Each structure stands twice: as C-alpha cells, then as structure tokens.
Amino acid sequence: MNVIDDQDLVVVGCGIAGLSAANRAVELGLDVTVLEKAPKENRGGHTWHSESFRVASTDCDLEQYGYEFAIDDYTPEDFYADIMKQTNGRADPDLARTIVDEIGGTVEWLTEHGVEWDMEPLNSGYTVARTFFDGDQLVSALVEAAESEGATFQYRTEAREIVFDDGEVAGVRARTDDGHVEFRSDAVVVAAGGYESSEEKRTRYYGSDYDAIKVRGSRYNTGEGIDMVLDAGGRATGQWGGAHMALIDSASPDYEGGANRVDGYQYGVLLNDRGERFFDEGEDARAHTYAKLGRIIFEEPNHVAYIVIDDSLTEHMRATGPGDWVTGDSVAAVLDELGCASPETGAETVAAFNEATDPDDFDPDSLDGNRTHGLDPEKTNWAIPLEEPPFHGYRVTGGITFGFGGAATDDRARALDTIGRPIPGLYVAGNTTGGLFYDNYPGGTGLANGAVFGRIAAEESAEFVGMVPAGVGNDA
C-alpha cells in the first residue's frame, strides 16, 4: 500500500466544515491534506448547492467589510431560542450554545478568506439574520485560500478507515484512482457530510419509498465518513430517523438540484393529490417550517402537493426551480393543468377554506393571527380568502438535504466514544455529527454548524499535535 506521511492533519471532506478546518489549520502552522471523495468539478459537498448562514447579527461586524444586514437585529439569545424551539428542546445545549456564540466571529473570518455575501433576505415574508452566498464562489474562495497557505487537496479520494498505531490516531486509509493509499497524520478531522445520498441508508432510516426522494445536494454524501468514525469507536447519536427535508420544486433533478426554493406557500393553500389540505400553512415563517414540510409532503399520496394562490398574492411568491407557475381562471383549471388527480375536490377545499376565513389586515412580515375557524387542520396565520382571479398554482414535492443522525462530539469537536470519552486525535464537524437537530431545523443553521465546528476542530488538532499551546488556537 502506498503511504503518504508528509502531513500533520488529514481533513476528510471539502464542504464548509472541511474547508473551515483546513483554513484554520494552515493558519496555525499545520501541514494539511484534504481528502475529497468527489471529482474536482463536483467538490464542495452540499455546501456547493447551499445558499445561506444563519448568524447572530448583533455579534457580527460585517460593516467593516462593506456589508450591512438588511433586517432587524438578531441576537445570540434569539438564535439559541430558535434552535431549541425548532428541535422541541432536544438539541444538545452545549453544541447549540457554541454555534450561536461563535458564528458571528466565524462569518467575519470567512469574509477575510474571500467569501462574498448578499445581505438581502431571500425569503418571502419575515425572516431572521442571514448571510447569503453563492456555493461555487464560497467553495472556490476557501480552497484557494487554503492552497495559498500550503494545504493539499486530493480529489476522487474516498476515506474508508481511521488508522491507529498503539491505540492512537495515525491517519486515514483511502481508496483512490491508483488503489489504496494510507495518509499518515497525527490528527484527523472527519467532515464528510451525512448519509442522505445513500438510497440504502435512506430506506433503512426513513422507509421503503425514500429511495425515490430527491437529494438537494451532492450525490457523494453516502455516509462513509460517519461509518468510519463509528468503526473507530465513536458513538452514534442523534435522530437517525429525522432529516432536513424541504419543500422543493417537483421538477427538480434527482440529485444536486440545490435549493430549488418555492417560497410564499405559507400565504396560500397547500393541497395534496386528493385535493385535500393536510398542513397548517401559517404555522410559522417559511424558515421555520420548510425543512420539515418536505417530509410531510413526500408522505402524501404520490409524494406531491400543490400551492394555490390568487392574484393578490403573487408579489409574495418566489420560485427558483426548473418548474413554473400555472395560471388559470379557476382553481380547478389550475389543479388540472398541474396534474392533480382530484382538481374538483381541490376547488371545493379552497371554497371551504375561503368560507372559514374572517381576516383583519394581512401582514406578510409577521405572524398576523389571521386564522380559519372550523377546519381540520386550521390555518393559524395569513388565512385570507383566495378569491381574486386569475389563480396560480405550483407543483411541489419533498427533497432531502441531510440526515440528523451522526457521530457524537463535544463542544470542542472531539469525537466521543461509546463511554463518552474523547478519542485522542479524532475530530468531527458538520453533518457528520449528530445530536444537534431533531424534528425540525431553523434555516441556515447547518452551514453555521459546519463553519464553527470545522474551525474549532482545527484549533483542537493544532493543540493536540503540539503546534500551539493549550488555549492559544482560539485566540490566534
């Protein structure tokens, strides 16, 4: 077996977590090799297909770089409360607290490394502090920054096993185009994403039909990174049957379609293929419902749903996928053209919805309290009648972004064994970890998770291999 032993640290994965680890590690003087399973042209994992960070704006000074948040202040406490609320209180509080306390400085640091931001909210309706980006630009900028400081990137290189010598981490064995290679190092950061792109694992954790769900990100996130950490003695943790599954355009490709957003559904009516409502569209803002709504839609008949609005709501809608809106003089005509199996029933459902509304002023930028009365399910905000023709509809489905199960870590990104002890020299970051998200997900938090803990993993690695004294990495 070929052996390469000229690196201090091996980073597995080239998404935001791995790139943050690589850049921080070279800053601290480590010789770094990044192993990326995908070909160079497909590098970046899910990050390449993503678009936003959630950030505590009161703790992030981007004005020094010429950027300004376009919405109201959002504090670390606000951020922490959103994580705990959306995960029904199940998120590991130490992991959540670390993210909200560190993301502001981390976003500033990413900016210094060439990441460019768009500060205008993408959401229809009210939202929270987010920094938006182009995935290609972010990945390219961070690869270039790391390479300029000496990091080496190996593509089409699939890490499969953590190497140990006398019980201590000694590197990674990987499959390459030239056969098996052992990359020797004193520490390893596994930041290889989750298991969401594996048809086998989706079926195992979510059910038999989930081999068919569309994957919003990279086709290469098939879970070997998690398996590698668990095989090395790491503990499995988190909600293995849970996932970020978003409402997306039904015309999206099977893999790598990206966001394919259809925003504004919260203001209209969602119907399944039988023409029935099945969800409280006005439960909360889009950023707090879209990541669980995809699963709900996927489990409806034929895995599809239809957004229906009238002409008064068009200014509040936004769609970025390959599909398009359908317009017609009646709700039934719109649903029929969209392919709904029961367009007349759908029209009757919308008529019943209209009868159940009695709105005050419609406010798309807050939870306005306009609700229905006598429906099951009720709509608890933004319930206004759909009466102004022409009517418009969009066909949507569910798409998976990442699973919620993974390897256990502490708040210093150290891999934990099944007793709860850190495995010396082994660090985990990003969606390879578990224990943070359950049931739902506050939009933009996954990228924040990867960036914060990728950076921390590098600092801990530098301390472990003796490149910096204890506690120095965090202040360097």
N, C-alpha and C positions, 0 to 999 in steps of 0.2 A: 504493500500500500504506500502510495506517495504521501510524504509527511511535509507540511509547511510549518515552520516553527519560528517565524520572524515577527510575530505579533504578540502584544501583551493582552489584547482583548479581542474576542470574536463577538460580533453582533450579528444575530440571526434576524433578518428582515429589514426591508428598505422602505417601510411606511413611516408615519410621523414618529412612532416610538423608537424605531431603529435609527432613524436619521437624527433624532434629538440625542440619542445615546452616542452615536458616532461623533457628532459635532462637539458635544461636551467633552467626550473622552480625549479627542485630539487637542482640545484647548488645554487640558490638564496634563498633556505630555505623553499620552499612551500611543503606542503603535497599534492601529486598529484595522481589522479586516471585517468587512460587511459581507455576509453571505446572503444572496438574494436568489430565491427559487425561480423567479420569473426571468424570461429573457430581458435584455436591457430595454427594449422598446416597450415592455409591459411592466417595468419596475414601478415600485411605489405602493403596491398592495391596494387596499381600499382607499388610502389617502388620495391617490391619483384621481379617484372618482368622487371625492368629497368636496365640501364647499364651505364649511363654517366651524369656528371655535366659539363656544360659549365662554365668556370671560367676565370677571368682576371688574366693571369699568371704573369704579372708584379706586381700584388698586392697580390701574394700568395706565401709564402715561404715554399715550401714542402721539400726543400733540407735538412732542419733541421731534417726531419723525414726519410731521406734516399731516397726521390723520386726526380726525375728531369723531367721536361717537355721535350718531345721528339720533339717538333716543335718550330717554331719561337714565339717570344713574342706576347702576345695578351693583349692589354691594356683595362682598363675600358671604355675608349672612343670608342675603336673598338667594344667592346661588346654592348655598348649603341647604336652605329650606326647600328649594325646588328639587334637589336630588332626593332628599328624604321623603318629600311628599309623593313624587312620581314613582318611587320604589316602595311605597307603602311602609316606609320606615325600616326596610330590610338592608339597605346599603351599609357596608362596613363604615362606621363613622370616622375611623382614622383615615381610610383611603379618601372618603369624600372631603374631609377637612383639609387634607393635604392638597387636593386638587384646587379647591376654592382659594386657599391661601397662597398657592404658588403660581396659578395660571397667569396672573397679571404680569409678574416679572418674566415669566416664560414667554409670553407673547412679545414683550419688548425685546427679549433676547433673540427670538426668531426673526424679528424685524431687522436686527443688527446683522443677521446672517442672510439677508437678502429676500426674505418673504415679503410679498406685497399684499396689501389689503384693500378691500372695498367695504367701506363702513356703512353703506346704505342697506337697511334691512331688506332681505329678500321676501320676507313673509307678507302675506296679505293679512291685515289686521294687526293687533298689538303683539309685541314681541319683547324680548329682553336683549341685553347687551351681547352682540355677536360681532365677530370679525370674519368677513367672508373672503375667500381666496380662490384662485384657480389651482386645481390639484397638480396640473402639469408644471406650472410655474413654481409652486412650493417645493415639489419633489426635486426638480432640476436645480433650484437655487441651493437647497440643502445638500444635495450630492456634490455640487460644485464647491460649496464652502468646505465640506469635509475633505474632499480630494485635494483642495488647495493647501490643506494643513497636513497632508500625508496619508489620509485614510485610503485603503484599497477596497475596491468593490469587485466581488466575484459573482457573475450572473449565471443563470441556469445551474445553480448550485443548491441542492436540496439537503439541508441539515437533517440528520436522522438520529444521531446519538450523542449524548454528552459523554466525553471521555474523562475517566477518573484515573489517577495514579495514587495508590495507597490511600484511597478514600477522599482525595482532594480533586477538585475540578482541574482538568488539564487540557481542555479543548473540546472540539466537535468533530465527529466523523460525518462526512457529507458525500452525496452522490453528485458527480459532475459528468460532463460530456467525455472526460478522459478516465472515468472509473471512480473508484472510491478514493477520497483524499482525507487525511487527518490534519486538521488545522489546530496546532498546539497553541495554547494560551494559558495565562494564569487566571483568567476570569472569562465568563460568558454571560452575555445579555441575550435572552430569547425574547424577540419582539416580532413574532412571525404571524400575527393575526390569529383568527379563530378557526372554527370548523365549518363555517356556514356554506362554503362552496363544495363540500363533500355531499354527494347525493346519499351515500350510505349513512353518514352521521346525521344528516337532516331527517332521514327516515327513522333512524334509531331514536332520536330525541324528540321529534315532533309528530311523527305519524306517517302512514304509508303514502299519502298523497304529496308529501313535502319534497319528494324527489323532483316534482314539477314546478316548484315555486321559483320565481325569477330571482337571480342574485344581482344586487345592485352594484357590487364591486368586483374585485379581482377573482378570476376563476382559480387562482392558485392558493387561496386560503382554505386548505383542506385539513387542517388540524394537526399536522405532524409536529409542529412546534410544541403544542400542548402535550401531545403524547410523549415527546422527548423529555420534557420536564417531569412528567409523572413517572416515566420509566426510570428516571434518575433519583426517584424517591420523593418527588414533590407530591403535595396533597391536592386532590381535585376539590374544587369549591364552586359555589355559585349556583345559579338557577339553570341547570343544563337543559331543561325543557323550555326555557324562556329565551327570547331573542328580540332584537330590534327588527321589527317587520313593519315596513312603511307602506302607506297608500301610495301607489305609483300608477303611471300611465299603463294601461293593459297592453299597449303596443310595444312596450319596452322589450329589448332583446333578452334572451335567457341569462346572459352574463354581461357584466361590465357596461350596463346602461347608465350608470351614475345615478344622480338624484331623480331624474325624470319626475319632477315635482308636479303635483296638481294641487295648488293652494286655493283656499277660499271655500272648500267644501263645508266648513263649519257654518256658513251663512245660508246654504241651500238645504236640499233634502237628499239623503243617500237612500237608494233603493237597491234591493238585491234582484236576482234574475226572475224571482216570482213577483216582482213589483211591490215588495214589502219593505217598510223601514225596519231597521234592526239595530240601530245605534243612536245614542243621543249626540247628534251632530254638534250641539252647542255646549257640550260638557266643559270644554276649556279651549284655550288657544290652540292653534294648529301645532305649535311647537311642543305642546304637552299631550297631544292625542295621536299625532300621525304615526309615531313609532310603535304603537300597539294596534292601531286601526288596520294595518296591513294584514295582520294575522286574523283579525275578526272577519275581514272581507274574504280572505283566502278560504276560510271555513264556511262561507256562504255557498249556496248552490252554484256550481260551475266556476267557483273562485273569482267571481266578478261582482262589481257593483256599478251603479250609475249615479253620478252627481247631476242633480236637476236644479236649475235656477231660472228666474225670469229675467227680463231685460234690464231691470233696475239694478241687478247685482253684478253685471259684467265688469264694472270698474274694480271690483274687489277680488276678481279671479286672476290666477296666474298659472300657466301650464308651460312646462319646458320639455316635455317628452316628444316622441315622434308622432303621437296621435294628434287629434284636433277636436275642437268643439263641433257639435252638430246642432243646427238651428232649425226650428220648425214652428208652425203656427199653433200647435197643441203639444201638451206633454206626451200624449200617446204617440204622436208622429215622431217626436224626438226619440223616444224609447224604442220605437220600432226600427228606426234607422240605426240606432246603436246596437241592435241585435238582442234586445231584451226579450225573453221568452214570454213575458206577460205584460205587454205595454198597456192594455186597457186597465188591468189591475193596478199598474203603476199610476195611471192617471187618476183612478179612484182614490188611491192612497194620498196623492198630493191634494186632491179636493178635500179629503177628510182632514188632512193637516191644516189646510187653509181655514177650515171651519173652527179648528181648535186654537187658533191664534187670536190674540187681542193686544197687539203691541203698543207700547209707548214709543218714544223716539228710538230709532235704530242707531246704535253706536258700534261700528265695527272695531273700534280701538279699545274697547273694554268689555268685560262681562256685563252686558247691559240688562240682564234679568228678564228679558222678553222671553216668555216661555209658553208652551202649549198647556192645555188643560183637557184631560180625559183620554190621552193617547198612551199607548204602550209600545215602545218607550216614549216618554215625554222628550221634548226638546227644551233645554233649560236656559238657553241664551240664544239671542239672534233669531228667534222664531217669528218671522214675518211672512205674511202670505205671499205665495208665488202666483201673481195674477196679471202681470204686465207682459203681454206677448211682444215679440216672439220669445219662445222658450229655448233654453240651451241645455245641452247635456254632454257629459264626458264619461267614457267607459274606463274604469279603473280596476286594479287588482292589488294583490299584496306582493311585496318584494322583500327579501331578507337582506339585512345589512350585516349584522354579526350576532353570534350567539352569546348568551350571558354566562355560560359555564367556562371554567378555565383553571389555571394553576393558582394556588394560594400564595399570596405575598403579604409582607408587612408594609408599613408606610415608608420604608426605605428601599422598596422594590426588591427585597431579598426573597428568594424562593424559600418557602417553608415546607418542611417535611410533614409526614402524617402525625407526628407528635407535636408539631408547632415550632420546631427548631429551624433556624436559618440553615440552608445548605451553603457552606462557605464557598464563595467564588461564583455562585449562580444567582443571576438576577433576571427578573421577568417584568415586562412592561407592555402596555397597550392591551389589545383584545386577546392576547394570550392569557391574561389574568382573569380571574373570576372574583365574585364577592362584592362587586360594586353596583351592578344593575339587576333589578328584579321587576318583573311585571310590566314595566314601562321605562321611559327614558326621556330626560329633558334634552331637547335637541341641541346639538353642538358639543355635548359633554364627552363623547367618545374621543374626539380629537384632543380635547383638553387633557383627558386621562393619559393618552399616549405621549403627548409632549412633556407633561410634567414628570411622569414616572420614567420616561426614557432618559431625561436629563438627570434625574436622581440616581438611576441605575448606573450611569457613567460615573457620577461622583462617588458612589459607594465602591465601584470597581477600582477607581483610582486609589482610593484609600486602602482597599484590600491588597492591591499589588504593591503598595508602598510608594506610589508616585506622589502622594500628598499626605501630610499628617492628618490625623483624625480631626474632622470638623472643618478642614480648610476648604474642601471642594465646594461646599455650599456657599462660601463667601467669595470664591475666586472670581 
